[in-house]
């Protein structure tokens, strides 16, 4: 196993960084929080130009035919500058559709002509034994949407809260229970019985929506249960990659400030309290990166280990971003907590990201469950 980046992967990462550097995403995020949501740039055309919508779609359908490892590199660059590129919802959805060989639909999704959103349904675990979705409020997880009918066309009813990138999506892809068994479903976002309510976000750069399905017509996908479960863990790995990208920036900015800010004739970075806090963020970053790279390899290299690897990466990355954002504010002192600095933007991203898609707590529970089962 060699987890070193290939020349092509390094080029993909650098190209993504260069493409995103053309936009002032942090300034736009601040303006959006001040009430001007039109300030957020539309990054989807840039993503389409770079071929990101087709990262996980096979070449026979016009995609790049790459794997989760490569998608993580792009999401990491998005996280570095808190760029609102709607890939967290799109990529897991295309992974399910690609496994089902939905040719006509995949051709449009690969080019970005249409955009998909993944309806996140968590597979059973040792704590929650059924297929469940995130609650709109409270901590009890509702059951997955229910499907009724027979054949390839069914209707689906249910509610999914805080779905990443649902507003503006053309097709919704996820899991529904048909006769008590999970099946993959694809639903046109504009179909009768489908409503998507855009959510006012704590982090203005994150597109979220509450999706309500009332006997919405759906196409049943020819995908095994393992593929449907893997899409959930793929989403965990992608949000972990995005979080670690934000950690990198938070750490770089904090270290640079600690070197140039002097007090009592010494750089503040020479004080143990500052040094130790930054070193701890670096440790969490390196730990998370190692777990993330292993998860990227495991998706196809060791599918049986992918759930544990992706959950571990998500758990560590969520805590790392929370610590990095808090440390960023602390190192910068008073200015770090004001609108004059970018630190509050990373703090907001940390607090929202660690609660989406089952949350870092859910990922930690799955790690514990997997390890206990193995023991």
N, C-alpha and C positions, 0 to 999 in steps of 0.2 A: 504494500500500500504506500503510495507516494502522494502526500497532501500538498506538495509544493505547487504553486500556480504555474501553469504552462505559459508559453509566450502569448498564445491566443487569449488566455484568461487575463493576463496582465494588460493586454491591449484593450480587452473589453472593459476592464475596470477603469483604465485611464481615459478611454473614449467616453464612458459614462460621466466621469468627473468633468471632462472638458465640455460636454454638452450641457450639463447642469450649471456650469460656471457662467454661462451666458445670461443667467437670470438672477435677479436680486431677490432670492426666495425669503431670506430672513427679514429684509425690509418689508416685503409684501405681507409676511405673516404678522408683523407688528401693526401694519396699517389695517389688516383684516380684523384684528382684535380691537382696534379702535373704532370699528363699525363699517369699514369699507371693504366688504368681501369681494368686490369686483377687482380689488388690487391683486388678488392671487392670480399668478400667470397660468394660462392653460398649457400644461406641459405634455398633454397627450400627443399633439403633432410632433413634438420633439421625440417622444418615445417611439412613435410610428416610424419616423425617419431613421432612428437608430435600430429598429427591428426588435425592440423589447417586447411588444405584444406577442410575438411568435417564438419567444425563447424556448418554451416547453412544447411547442407544436412540431410535429415531424416535418421533414423537408418535403415529403410527398404532398403535404397540404400547404406549402408555402412558408413554413416556419423555419426556425434555425436548427431544430432538432437537438438542442442542448439539454442540460440537466439542471437539477436544483442547485448544484454548486455554482454554476454560472449565473443563475437568477439571483442567488444570494449576493454575488459581487455587485450587481446592479442595485439591488435594494440597499446594500450598505452605503453606496454612494448617494442614494436618495436620502438616507438617514443623516449623512454628514451635514447636509445643508437644509434639512427638514423640508425636502421637496415633496409636494403633494402630487406625485405621479400615481395614478390609480392602478397599480400593479398588484397590490396585496390582495385585492379581490379578483383581478383578472387572471393571474397566473394559476392559482389552484383550480379555478373553473376550467381553464383550457387543458390542464392536466387530466381532468376527468373526461372531457370531451375527446381528447386525443386518444385516450385508452379505449373509448367507445367508437373511434373512427367515424365521427360525425363529419364526413367530408365537406358538404356544402357550407355548413356553419363554420368549420375550422378555417376554411379559405378566407372568409371575411374577418375572422378574429385574428388571424395571423398577421394580416396587413394593418390591423387597427381600424379598418373601415367600420367595424362594429366592436363593441366592448362588452365583456362578460363580467359578472360579479358572482363570487362564490357565496352560497348560502351556508354559513358555517354550522355544521351539526356535529357535535362531539360524539365519537364512538364510545361504547361502554368501557368502564374502568372498574377498579375494585371499590371505589367510593360511590360512584353513580353507575348503576348496572345497565342502564338503557341508553339509547341515542337521545341526546338532549341538546337544547339551544340555550344561548345566553338569556337571562331574564331581563325584562325591561326595568324592573325594580326588585329589590330584595335579593336574597341569595339562593332561593330554591329554583332549580333549573327546570323549565318546562320540557315536555317531551317534543320529539321531532314532529314536523308536519306530517299529516296523514294523507295518504293517497287512496283513491277509490276508483274502481273501474277494472277493465281487463284489456289485454293486448298491449300494444305499444303506446296508446294514448289513454291517459288517465286524467283525473282532476285532483288537485292538491289543495288542502286547506291547512292553515296554520299561521303563526306569527313568529317572526325572527327579529330580534332587537339588535341594534348597533351593528348592522352589517356593513363592513368596509366597502366603500366605493359603489354602493348600491344606487345612489342618485345618479341618473344619467346613463346607467347601464342598459344595454339592448337585450341581453339574455341573462337569466338567473339560473345558476347551476348548483345543485346540492343534493341532499338526501331526503327521502320521504319514506314513511313506513307503509307498505302495501301488504295487507294481511299480516301485519306484525313483523314483516321482514324488510330490511333496508334495501331501497332501490335508488339508483341514480336518476335524477329528473332534470330536464331542461325546460325552462319556462320563458316565453317571450315577455319581456318587461311591459310591453304595451298591451298584453292580452287582457281580456275581460276577467275581472276578479283579482287583478294584481294592483296593489297600491304601494307606493314607496314614499314614505314621509322623511324628508331630509331632517337631520337632527342638528340642533344648535350645539356646537362642539366647544369643549374646554380648550382644545387645540384646534385653532381655526384652519390649519393646513390639512387636517384629517377629514376626509369625506365619509360620512356615516349616514345610514338610513334605517328606519324601522320598516320592515317588509311585511305586508299583510296579504295573505292568499286566501281567497274565498272561492272554492271550486274552480280554481284557475286551471285551464287546460295545460297539460304538460306532456312531454315526450319522455317515455321511459328509456333509459340508456342501458346498453348492454355492457355493464361494468360489474365485476365481482365486488363483493363486500370489502375485500382487502384494498382495492383501489379507492373506494369511497373513504375508508378509514385513513389511507395514506394521504388523501387531500387535506384532511384536518392537520396532520402532522407536518405536511408541506407548508401550510399556512403558519404553523408555529415556528418553523425554521425561518421563513421569510421575515416575519416580524422580529425575530431574534436578530437576523442580519441587519435589518434596518436600525434596530436599537443599538447594536454595537457600532454601527457607523456614526450614530450620534455621540456615543461614548468617546470615540476617537477625537472628534472635534472638540468636545467639552474638555478632554484631557489636554489636547494640544494648546488650546486657548489658555487654560489654567496654568500650565507649565510656563508658557511664554510670559504671562503676567507675573508669575512668581519670581521670574528671573529679573524683570525690569522694574518691579515695584520695590522701593527701598523704604525702610523705616528704622530709625535709630542707627543709621549708617550701614545697614545690612539689607541685602535682598531678602524679602520675606520667605523665599524658597529655602533659605538656610536655616530657618527655624524648624525644629522637629515636628511640631504640630502640623505645619504645612507639608513638609516632606513626607511624613507618614501617611497623611490623607491622600496625597497624590499617588504615592506608591501603591496604596490599597486599590485605587481605581485602576492603575496599570495592571495589577495582579488579576482583578476581575475581568479586565478587557482581554488579557492573554488567555485566561481560563475559558472565557466565553468563545473566543475565536477558535481555540482548539476543539471545543465541543461542536461548534458550528461547522467547521470543516469536516469533522467526522460524520456529522449528520448529512452533509452534502454528498459525501461518498456513500453512505449507507443506504440512501434511497434506492439505488440500484445495485450497489456492491454487496450489501447485506440487508435486504428488506426486512428481515425479522428483527433487526436491531434499530431500524429507523424510528419507531415510536419512542423508544427510550432515548436515543440520541437527540432527536428533535425536541423532546420535552425537556431534557437536561439543558440544551442550549437556550431554550426559551426561558427557563427558570433563572439561569445565571445571567442572561442578557438583560432581563427585566430589572433585576436587582442592581446590576452594574450601571444601567442608565439612571436609575433613581439615585444611586450614590454619586455618580459622576455629576449629575445636575446640581445636587445639593452641595457638593464640594466646589463646583464652579462658582456658585453664589458665595460660599464662605470665603474662598480665596480672594475674590474680588471685593470683599468687604461691602460697605454700604451701597456702592454703585451696582453691585451684582444683583441686588433685589429691585432695581428700578428699570423703567422702560428705556433708560439710556444704554442698557446693555442687552446682549442676546441671551444671557443666562436664563431669564424667566421663560423664554420660548422653549428651551430644551427641558426645563422643569415641567412645563405643561405637556410637552410631548411624552415625557417619562411617565407622568401620572395617568395619562389616558392610555398609552400603549400597554402598560402593565395590567390593565383591566380588560382589555379586549380579548376576544377569542378564548374564553375560559379563564383568562388571567394567569399571571405567573404562579398564583397559588394552586390553580388547577394543574399546571404543568408539574409543579413540585409534587403534588399528590400522585401523579402518574409515574414519576420517577421512583417514588417510594414504593408504589404498588408493584412496579416491574422488578425492582431489586428484591423486595420481600418474596415475590413469587419465585424468582430465580434461586433465592436462598433456601 
